[in-house]
Amino acid sequence: MTSLRDQVLDRGFALLPALQPERSAGELAASFGTPLSLGAGDPVHTLTPAAKEASTPNTYSGLYGFQSFPFHTDMAHWRAPPRFLMLRCVVGFMEVPTMLIDGRDLARRVGLDLLARAIMRPRRPVQGKLPLLRVYQPLEENAILRWDEVFIQPASKAGEEGAAQFRAALGRWAEESIALATPGDTIVIDNWRMLHARAPVPSGCEGRKLERAYLGSLH
């Protein structure tokens, strides 16, 4: 039987429908791998749609409210973004899917050499600094793809060119739509490879609730 880790590394994500809805997201994340805490808080975060005016500024909800979120990788403004992302349905709707694009394929289409030279920086300081970051960052045995049109911006001519070409290709790329609609529906995503986005939230679906956890590794 193929392990969860093998599934995620092969396809970029693994969907686990209606997986043990009675278990907590924290328990499940720990059974998958190594959960990461952002600061001193709990590694599991609850995600619910919110109107712009009711949200914190400079967040996706504060910028887009119930509109669709743009495709991105989480924590793209970090030097080392979390490797894996788990989303788990508490209350779901078929009308509000999570959309995925294989960023590895997209990056190859644009050109890995260009994206490896495309230097970006956070829009706001991270721990008082503005680190220089690559859209495509080769590692010894892997690579980090980072993309976020809100929280990172070009910091070089190559960054401007690479970001423009990546954005243009992204606009033409077909996405995969996955609705976490049944309690327990769980998806684990390779955050160094896949771009994800949220569909718009129509009237009547404001009660959508997902739980999110980041993982540094999978078993």
URKA-V353147 format. One record per pair of residues at least 12 apart in sequence whose C-alpha atoms are under 8 Angstrom apart, sorted by the first residue. I is the first residue (numbers start at 1). J is the second residue. D is the distance in Angstrom with one decimal. If there is no record, write none. Layout:
((I/J/D) (I/J/D))
//
This chain:
((4/32/7.7) (4/218/7.7) (4/219/7.7) (5/218/5.6) (5/219/6.3) (8/188/7.0) (8/189/6.6) (8/190/6.4) (9/190/7.1) (12/102/7.0) (12/189/6.1) (12/190/5.3) (12/193/6.6) (12/194/6.2) (13/187/6.9) (13/188/5.4) (13/189/4.3) (13/190/5.9) (13/194/7.9) (14/187/5.6) (14/188/5.3) (14/189/6.7) (15/185/7.6) (15/186/6.0) (15/187/4.5) (15/188/6.7) (16/185/6.0) (16/186/5.0) (16/187/6.0) (17/182/7.7) (17/184/6.7) (17/185/4.4) (17/186/6.1) (18/182/6.1) (18/183/6.0) (18/184/4.2) (18/185/4.3) (18/186/7.1) (19/184/4.8) (19/185/5.8) (19/186/6.6) (20/184/5.9) (21/183/5.8) (21/184/4.1) (21/185/7.8) (22/184/7.8) (25/44/6.8) (25/88/7.1) (25/211/6.8) (25/212/7.9) (25/213/7.8) (26/43/7.3) (26/44/6.2) (26/213/7.8) (29/86/7.4) (29/213/6.9) (29/215/7.5) (32/218/5.7) (32/219/6.0) (33/215/6.4) (33/216/7.4) (33/217/5.4) (33/218/4.1) (33/219/5.0) (34/215/5.2) (34/216/5.5) (34/217/5.4) (34/218/6.6) (35/213/6.7) (35/214/5.7) (35/215/4.3) (35/216/6.3) (35/217/7.9) (36/82/7.8) (36/213/7.3) (36/214/5.4) (36/215/5.3) (36/216/6.3) (37/214/7.6) (43/213/5.7) (43/214/7.1) (44/211/6.4) (44/212/5.5) (44/213/4.8) (44/214/7.9) (45/211/5.6) (45/212/5.1) (45/213/6.4) (46/209/6.8) (46/210/5.8) (46/211/4.6) (46/212/6.3) (47/209/5.7) (47/210/5.1) (47/211/6.0) (47/212/7.1) (48/206/7.6) (48/207/7.1) (48/208/5.9) (48/209/4.9) (48/210/6.7) (49/61/7.1) (49/65/7.1) (49/66/6.3) (49/201/7.4) (49/206/5.9) (49/207/7.4) (49/208/6.7) (49/209/7.7) (50/65/5.6) (50/66/6.4) (50/206/7.5) (51/64/8.0) (51/65/4.4) (51/66/5.9) (52/64/6.4) (52/65/4.3) (52/66/7.6) (53/65/7.9) (66/200/5.7) (66/201/5.1) (66/202/7.4) (67/199/7.3) (67/200/4.5) (67/201/6.4) (68/197/7.4) (68/198/5.6) (68/199/4.6) (68/200/4.0) (68/201/7.3) (69/197/5.4) (69/198/5.1) (69/199/6.6) (69/200/7.3) (70/149/7.7) (70/196/8.0) (70/197/5.5) (70/198/7.4) (71/100/8.0) (71/147/7.9) (71/148/7.2) (71/195/5.6) (71/196/5.1) (71/197/4.6) (71/198/8.0) (72/146/7.6) (72/147/5.2) (72/148/4.7) (72/149/7.4) (72/195/5.0) (72/196/5.6) (72/197/6.6) (73/145/7.8) (73/146/5.8) (73/147/5.5) (73/148/6.4) (73/191/5.9) (73/192/7.3) (73/194/6.9) (73/195/5.2) (73/196/6.5) (74/148/7.9) (74/191/6.7) (76/146/5.0) (76/147/5.9) (76/148/6.2) (76/151/7.4) (76/152/7.1) (77/121/7.0) (77/122/5.2) (77/126/7.7) (77/133/7.7) (77/151/6.4) (77/152/5.9) (78/126/7.6) (79/131/7.4) (79/133/6.8) (81/191/7.7) (81/192/7.6) (82/191/6.7) (82/192/7.8) (82/214/6.1) (82/215/6.5) (82/216/5.9) (83/190/6.2) (83/191/5.2) (83/192/5.8) (83/214/7.5) (83/215/6.4) (83/216/5.4) (83/217/6.9) (84/188/6.8) (84/189/5.6) (84/190/4.8) (84/191/5.1) (84/192/7.5) (84/214/5.7) (84/215/5.0) (84/216/6.3) (84/217/7.0) (84/218/7.9) (85/188/5.6) (85/189/5.1) (85/190/6.6) (85/191/6.1) (85/212/7.2) (85/213/6.0) (85/214/4.6) (85/215/6.2) (86/186/7.1) (86/187/5.7) (86/188/4.4) (86/189/6.4) (86/211/8.0) (86/212/5.5) (86/213/5.2) (86/214/6.1) (86/215/7.6) (87/186/5.7) (87/187/5.4) (87/188/6.5) (87/210/6.4) (87/211/5.7) (87/212/4.7) (87/213/6.8) (88/180/7.3) (88/183/7.9) (88/184/6.1) (88/185/5.7) (88/186/4.3) (88/187/6.5) (88/210/5.4) (88/211/5.1) (88/212/6.5) (89/180/5.6) (89/181/6.6) (89/182/6.5) (89/183/5.1) (89/184/5.4) (89/185/5.2) (89/186/6.4) (89/209/6.5) (89/210/4.7) (89/211/6.5) (90/182/7.6) (90/183/4.9) (90/184/6.6) (90/208/7.8) (90/209/5.4) (90/210/5.5) (90/211/7.0) (91/181/6.9) (91/182/7.0) (91/183/6.1) (91/207/7.0) (91/208/5.1) (91/209/4.9) (91/210/6.8) (92/179/7.8) (92/180/5.8) (92/181/3.8) (92/182/5.9) (92/183/7.0) (92/207/8.0) (92/208/5.1) (92/209/6.4) (92/210/7.6) (93/179/7.1) (93/180/7.1) (93/181/4.6) (93/182/7.8) (93/205/6.6) (93/208/6.7) (94/179/5.3) (94/180/7.2) (94/181/5.4) (95/179/7.6) (95/201/7.5) (95/202/7.4) (95/205/7.7) (96/179/6.5) (96/198/7.1) (96/199/5.3) (96/200/6.5) (96/201/5.9) (96/202/7.8) (96/205/7.6) (97/177/6.0) (97/178/5.2) (97/179/3.9) (97/180/6.5) (97/198/6.4) (97/199/5.7) (98/177/5.9) (98/178/5.2) (98/179/5.9) (98/180/7.3) (98/196/6.8) (98/197/5.9) (98/198/4.9) (98/199/6.3) (99/175/6.2) (99/176/5.5) (99/177/4.5) (99/178/6.1) (99/196/5.5) (99/197/5.1) (99/198/6.2) (99/199/7.0) (100/175/5.5) (100/176/5.1) (100/177/6.4) (100/178/7.8) (100/194/6.6) (100/195/5.7) (100/196/4.5) (100/197/6.7) (101/173/7.7) (101/174/7.2) (101/175/5.0) (101/176/6.4) (101/194/5.8) (101/195/5.2) (101/196/6.5) (102/193/6.5) (102/194/4.8) (102/195/6.4) (103/145/7.1) (103/193/5.3) (103/194/5.0) (103/195/5.8) (104/145/7.4) (104/193/5.6) (104/194/7.2) (106/166/7.7) (106/169/7.2) (106/170/7.2) (106/173/7.7) (107/136/7.8) (107/166/7.3) (110/162/8.0) (110/165/6.5) (110/166/6.2) (110/169/7.1) (112/136/6.9) (114/158/7.1) (114/162/6.0) (115/134/7.0) (115/135/5.4) (115/136/5.2) (115/159/7.7) (115/162/5.5) (115/163/7.9) (116/134/5.8) (116/135/6.3) (116/136/4.7) (116/137/5.8) (116/138/7.4) (117/134/6.6) (117/135/7.9) (117/136/7.9) (117/158/6.0) (117/159/7.0) (117/162/7.9) (118/134/5.6) (118/135/5.8) (118/136/7.6) (118/154/7.4) (118/156/7.1) (118/157/7.8) (118/158/4.8) (118/159/3.7) (118/160/7.2) (118/161/7.4) (118/162/5.3) (118/163/7.2) (119/132/6.3) (119/133/5.5) (119/134/4.7) (119/135/6.7) (119/154/6.1) (119/155/5.5) (119/156/5.7) (119/158/6.7) (119/159/4.6) (120/132/5.7) (120/133/5.0) (120/134/5.9) (120/135/6.9) (120/152/6.2) (120/153/5.3) (120/154/4.3) (120/155/4.8) (120/156/7.2) (120/159/5.9) (121/133/5.8) (121/152/5.3) (121/153/5.5) (121/154/6.4) (121/155/5.9) (122/151/5.7) (122/152/4.3) (122/153/6.3) (123/150/7.8) (123/151/5.4) (123/152/5.3) (123/153/6.2) (124/151/7.4) (132/155/7.5) (134/146/7.5) (135/147/6.4) (135/162/7.9) (135/163/7.9) (143/192/7.1) (144/192/4.7) (144/193/6.8) (145/192/5.2) (145/193/5.7) (146/192/6.9) (147/195/7.7))
//
